Amino acid sequence: MRDQLTLAVHVNGKLRGTIEVAADLSREQIEHLALAEPNTAKFLQGLQIHKVIIVPGKRVNIVAA
């Protein structure tokens, strides 16, 4: 099993960044890292986050308006 995973971070369906995470991180920790990723944070400025969907081992989808 791999120690590190690269997850794509999507905001409203568009790729906005990637994050490197440990394979055993909790969903809350992955969500925090995705929201803190600099490019993702730039696209979230002024928007309210409605939902964060984590697809294990693949991507993090952030729905915001």
N, C-alpha and C positions, 0 to 999 in steps of 0.2 A: 504494500500500500504506500502511496506517496505521502510525504510529509507536508508538502506545500501544494496549494491549488491556486490557479489563476482564474478569477471570476470576472466576467464582463459585468459592467454596471450600466443599466439602461435607465434613462429618464423619459417617461412617456413614450416608450417604445423605441427610442433612439439611443444608440451606443454613445455613452459620454465618458467612459473611462474603464480601467481595469484595476483590480486589487489583487495582491498576493496575500493569501491567508493560510494559516496552519489548518491542516485537514480536520483537526479535532475542535475547532472553535465553535462556540455556541451561536445560535441564530442571532441573539442580541448583539454579540461582539461583531459578527459579520455585518449586521445592519449598521452599527456605529462606524465601522471602517468604511463602508460604502458611502455613507453620508458625509464623511470627513474627507473623502478623496477630493483633491483640489478642483479638478475640472467638473466633477459632479456637483460640488458645492456651488460653483459659479452658475450652473444652469438651474439650481434650486433657489437662488436668491429671489426673495419676494413671493415665492410660491408656498402654498400650504401642502404638506405631504398628507395624502389621503390613505395610501396603502404601500407597504413594502412587501414584495413577494420574493422569496428566496428559493431558487431552484437548486437543490443541493448539487455541488460540484460543477455547476455550469454558469449561473448568472444571478444577478440581483436586479429586480425590476422595481423601480420607484415610480408610483403614480402620484402626480402633483398637479395642482391647478392654482 
